[in-house]
Amino acid sequence: MRQHAGTTIRAGHESVAITRPEKVLFPKDEITKADLAEYYRQIAPVMLSHLKGRPISMERYPDGIEREGFFQKKASDYYPDWIKTVSLPKQSGMVRYVVCEDAATLVYLANQAVITPHTWLSQADQPHNPDQMIFDLDPSNGEFKEICIAAKKLRSLLDARGLTAYVKTSGSRGLHILVPLVRRAGFDEVRAFAQQIAGELASADPKQLTTEVRKNKRRGRIFIDTARNAYAQTAVPAYAVRARDGAPVATPLEWDELDNPKVTADRFNIRSVLDRLKSTADPWKHLKRQKLAV
């Protein structure tokens, strides 16, 4: 990855100072804070369409991924005024969230050691009406090919309901299946629908799949997680870096790529995903938003 000279990175109309650019965030891979910031600068033209309008929660690792990190929801008072924020209600009071609208914001957050910005499934102007429904296929153990088989079965179920599904690596262990929605249904309706589909999928293959939340009840089966389909819950967006060795990236795929044995949940990282996009267009470039079919 090309390293930006000096201690500032030019991103759009802003020059973002990188403090302690040599700070190593991924020790085993010798990836520094400056490397992370430069990745987000370069990926911004592709990634921003998956972020714009969405409140984010920030997963930060100021001392690198080998030390304990933390989540930060509230935008700090010292953030520059060109970073867009929005105040939204929680159970008691309000929270002022960052809404990432430009490359400079991504770079600024990287300087705050935000390795992964997690996005809401709704946009700030209609926070109670999601425009995304997500299924997280999380393996208890076993081979990744079983996850791919489950993902294709889930796609078929959704297709039978008239819904187009999109798939991406999680950058961690499993796959995320996304259904873009027009913003008509509320979270309760979307979550109930997702739970119904997950139940149908698990019932068709109870030896391999489960909707059991408790880990000790899964018995090695793939967990179909629908819990993120709720107000103020978040998911890892496309092209976000994960806080794991190798700096893997959550990467959108074409469905036929699931047949490639080289593809795994952490197949792409901050170095290889940029090379991938030089020859492969973003498979999620033109998401088709659909009305929920209940």
N, C-alpha and C positions, 0 to 999 in steps of 0.2 A: 504494500500500500504506500502511496506517495505521502511522505511526511511533509507537512506544511512548515516552512522555515519560520523561525522566531517564536513569539509567544502570543500571536494573534492569528485568528483565522477569519478571513473575509467570507461572509455568507450573506448573499443578497446585498442589501443596503447597509448592513452592519458589520463592524469589525469586532469580533468577540475575543476578549483576552482569555488566554488559557493559563491559569495559575498552576504552577508545578506540572508543566506538560510532561516531564519525565517520570511522573508518578506511575508506577506499574500497577495496573488494575487486574491483569491476568498473569500472575507470576510464571506459571508453567509455559506460557506462550510469549512472554516478554512483550505483552501488549500494554501500551501506556495510555494515559488519559488523552494525550494528544492524538494517538492512533484512533481512539474511540471517537473523539470529536471530528477528526478528519473523515472517518467512515460515515458518520451521520451527515456531514456536509455533502459528501459525494452521493449518498443514497437519497437525499432529500427530494430531488425531482421525481423519483418514483414513489417514495414512501409517503409524502405529504398528502396525497389523495386519500390515503387510508387513515389519516389523522385529523384532517381539517374538520372543525366544528365539534370535536369530541373532547369533553373533559378528560384529563388524565390523572392517574396516580403514578408517582415516581418511585421506582425501586432503586435505591442508592447504596453504593458501596464505597464510601470515602477512603477506606483502608484496603481496598482491593477485595476480590471475591473469596479469598481465603480467610477473611475476617467477617464477622457478622454484619449483614446489611440491614436496611429497614425501609419501610414504605412511608412516603410522605404524600399526603393528599393536599394539604394547604399550600398555596403559593406563598413563598416568603415575602416579607415586606420589602426586602432589599432588591428584589428582582427589578430589572430595568422596565421603564414604562412602555417600551415597545413590545413586551411580551403580553399577549392577550390573556385575560383571565375572565372568569365568570363565577358569580356566587350562586350556589344552588343549595336547597334545603337538605338537611339531614334529619335524624329523629328529633334532635333538639338543636335549634340554631341553624347557622349557615356555614358553608365551607366555600372559600374562594379557590377555585381550581385553575390550573393552567390549561389553556386550549392552544395546541401547537398549530400555528398557521404558516410558519415559514422556516427556512433552513437555519436562520440565526437562532431561533428558539431551540431547535434540536441541538445545535452546537453549544449553546449556553447551558442547557441541561446536562450535556455530556461533561462540561467543565465542573458541574456540581456532582459528578460521579453518578449521574443517573444512567445506569447501564440499560435499563428497560423502562420505557414509558408504557404504562398499561392504559388502554383506552376503554371508555364506556361503550356500551352497545347502542346507545342513543346519542343524539346530538344535543348541544346545549340549548338550542331554541325550542326543542320539544323533548325534554328529558324523560318524560314518562311514556314516550312512544318509540320503542326501539326500531332502528332500521337495519338491525342485524340480529339473527338468531344463530347461536353457536352450539356445537356439540364437540366435546373434548373426549377423544378416545385415549384413555390412559391405561397402559399395560400394567398388570401386576407383576408379570414375568413373561417369559416366552419370546418368540421371534417377532421381529417387526413385520414380517410378511402377514402375520395374523391380524395385525392392526390394519394393514392395507386391505385385506379381505373384508374385514368388518366395515371399513370406510366405504367400499364399493357397494356393500349390501345396504348401508345407510343411504347412499346416493340413490339406489333403486327405489327405496321406500319413499324418499322425498320426491323423486321424479314421478312416481305414481300419484302423488298429490298435486302435481303440476308445479313443483318448486325446483328451481335450478340450484344445485349445490356446488360449492367451490371448496377446494382442499388445500391445506398448507401444512408443512412440517411445523411442529411446535417449537423446534429448537431445543427441546428437552428430551422427552421420551416417546411422545405419541403424535397423533395427528389432530388438527382442528378442522371441522367441517363447518363452513359458513353459508348461511342462506341470507342474502340481502333482501330487505323488506321495504315496501312503502310504509310510511309512518301513519298507519291507521289503528292498528291493534295496540293495546297496552301491554305492559310486561306480564300481568297475570295471565292474559290470554296466550301470549307467546310461550311463556314457560309451561303452561298446561299442555299446549300442543307439542312442545319439544319432549316433555315427559311421556306423552302418549306414544310418540314415534320411537323414543328410546325403549319403552316397554315392549312395543311390538318387535323391535329388533332383538332384544334380549330373549324374549319368549321363543323366537324362532331358532335360537341357538344357545340354550341355557348352559351348555358345557363350556362355551368359549366367552360368553358375554353376560354382563350383569349391570343392573342399575343400583346395586347395593352400595350405599354410602360408606358403611363401616368396612374398613380395610380387612378386618379379621373375618369378614363374612364373604369376601370375594373369591377365596379359594383359587387364586392364580388366574382368575378370569379378567378379561378386558372390561374396565369400568367405563360406561357411557355416561359422562358427566354433563348434566344440563343446568346445573345450579347457577351458572353465571348469567342466565337469562332473567335478570332482576335489576331493579332500579339501583344505580350507583355501583353495581358490580362491574368488573373490568375483565378484559381479555388481552392477551399479548397480540399486538397488531402486526401486520405484515412488515417484514424487514427489520423488526426489532431484534437487538442483540440480547442474548440470555446470559445470565451470570453463572456460566459453567466453563470448565476448562475447554479451550479451543475457541471460545467466543462464538458459539453457534448462533445462527440467525433463523428466526421463524420465516420460512420461505414459501410463497405460493407455488403450487405445482399445477401442471396439466394432469388430468386424471390418468392418462396412459403412463405417466411417469411412475405410478405405483407398481407397475409391472417390472420396473428396473430394479434388480437386486442390489444395486449400489446406493439406492436412495434409502436413507434412514432419517430418523427424527432430527438428528444433528448433522446431517450430511453437508450443509452449507454453513459457512462462517463469514466473518467480516472481510476476509480476503477473497474467498472463492465466489461469494454471491455477486460481487461487483463484476467479476469476470463472466459469470453466467449471464448477467444482464446485457453484456456487450453483444451476445449472440442470440439471446432468448428474450423476447418481450415479456413484460410482466403479465402472467396469466390472469391476473385480477384487474387488468387495466380497464376493462369495460364490464363492471359488475351489473347484472340485470336485476333491478329491484322488482319484487313481486308482492302481490297481495297474499296474505296468509290464507291458505285454503283449509277451513275447518269443517 
